[in-house]
Amino acid sequence: MGALGERIAERFLVRRGARILFRNLRLWPGEIDLLVEVAGALVAVEVKTRVGADPVEEMTDLKAERLRRSGHRLSPRPDRYDLVAVRLTTGGAQVRWLPAIC
């Protein structure tokens, strides 16, 4: 389900002008699902996918901190950290992009 959500998020971001730089960057202490460039900004994106439930609720303070700490391992560091929430329903996918979550 996570890979499906990431593909949906990727298409969603590209349609809105993002350029995908990397996928699934494993950096201690975690992973950056997507590293993208948006309007000249380097953005680390966490993708949360859920069936039926609101994926935003899954983005805890601990997960945000891991994302931020992982991003600090990059050079240059991301300008911001975004969340793309993918909610899968019987009617399709609902996608929300929440910039600057941490």
C-alpha positions as CSV (number, residue, x, y, z in Angstrom):
1,M,0.0,0.0,0.0
2,G,2.9,2.4,0.8
3,A,4.4,2.0,-2.7
4,L,1.0,2.7,-4.3
5,G,0.6,5.8,-2.2
6,E,4.0,7.0,-3.2
7,R,3.3,6.6,-6.9
8,I,0.0,8.5,-6.5
9,A,1.8,11.3,-4.5
10,E,4.6,11.5,-7.1
11,R,2.1,12.0,-10.0
12,F,0.2,14.5,-7.9
13,L,3.3,16.5,-7.2
14,V,4.6,16.4,-10.8
15,R,1.3,17.7,-12.0
16,R,1.7,20.6,-9.7
17,G,5.2,21.5,-11.0
18,A,7.5,19.4,-8.8
19,R,10.5,17.7,-10.2
20,I,11.3,14.4,-8.6
21,L,15.0,14.1,-7.6
22,F,15.1,11.0,-5.5
23,R,12.8,8.3,-4.2
24,N,13.1,6.4,-0.9
25,L,16.3,7.9,0.4
26,R,17.4,5.9,3.4
27,L,19.3,8.2,5.8
28,W,19.7,7.5,9.5
29,P,17.5,7.7,11.5
30,G,14.8,7.2,8.8
31,E,13.9,7.6,5.2
32,I,12.8,10.4,3.0
33,D,10.0,9.1,0.7
34,L,10.5,11.7,-2.0
35,L,13.0,14.5,-2.5
36,V,11.7,17.0,-4.9
37,E,12.3,20.5,-6.3
38,V,9.4,22.9,-6.2
39,A,9.8,26.4,-7.5
40,G,13.5,26.3,-6.8
41,A,13.1,24.9,-3.3
42,L,14.5,21.6,-2.2
43,V,11.6,19.7,-0.4
44,A,11.7,16.4,1.6
45,V,8.3,14.8,1.3
46,E,6.8,12.2,3.7
47,V,4.0,10.2,2.1
48,K,1.3,8.7,4.4
49,T,-1.2,6.3,2.8
50,R,-4.2,4.9,4.6
51,V,-7.4,3.0,3.5
52,G,-10.5,4.9,4.7
53,A,-8.7,6.7,7.7
54,D,-7.2,10.1,7.6
55,P,-3.4,9.6,6.9
56,V,-2.6,13.0,8.4
57,E,-3.2,11.6,11.9
58,E,-0.3,9.2,11.3
59,M,2.2,12.0,11.1
60,T,3.3,12.1,14.8
61,D,5.9,14.5,16.3
62,L,8.3,11.6,16.4
63,K,7.9,10.9,12.7
64,A,8.3,14.6,11.9
65,E,11.5,14.7,14.0
66,R,13.0,11.6,12.2
67,L,12.2,13.2,8.8
68,R,13.9,16.5,9.9
69,R,16.9,14.6,11.2
70,S,17.2,12.5,8.1
71,G,17.1,15.7,6.0
72,H,19.9,17.2,8.0
73,R,22.1,14.5,6.6
74,L,21.7,15.9,3.1
75,S,23.9,18.6,1.6
76,P,22.3,20.9,0.7
77,R,19.6,20.5,3.4
78,P,16.0,20.7,2.4
79,D,14.4,24.1,2.5
80,R,11.2,22.5,3.9
81,Y,9.5,19.3,4.9
82,D,6.1,18.5,3.4
83,L,3.5,15.8,3.9
84,V,1.4,14.3,1.1
85,A,-1.5,12.4,2.6
86,V,-3.1,9.8,0.4
87,R,-6.5,8.4,1.5
88,L,-7.7,5.4,-0.5
89,T,-11.4,4.9,-0.7
90,T,-13.7,2.8,-2.9
91,G,-14.2,5.9,-5.0
92,G,-10.5,6.3,-5.7
93,A,-7.7,8.3,-4.0
94,Q,-8.0,11.6,-2.1
95,V,-4.7,13.5,-1.9
96,R,-3.7,16.4,0.3
97,W,-0.4,18.3,0.2
98,L,0.5,19.9,3.5
99,P,3.6,22.1,3.1
100,A,6.1,22.9,5.9
101,I,4.8,20.3,8.4
102,C,8.0,20.6,10.5
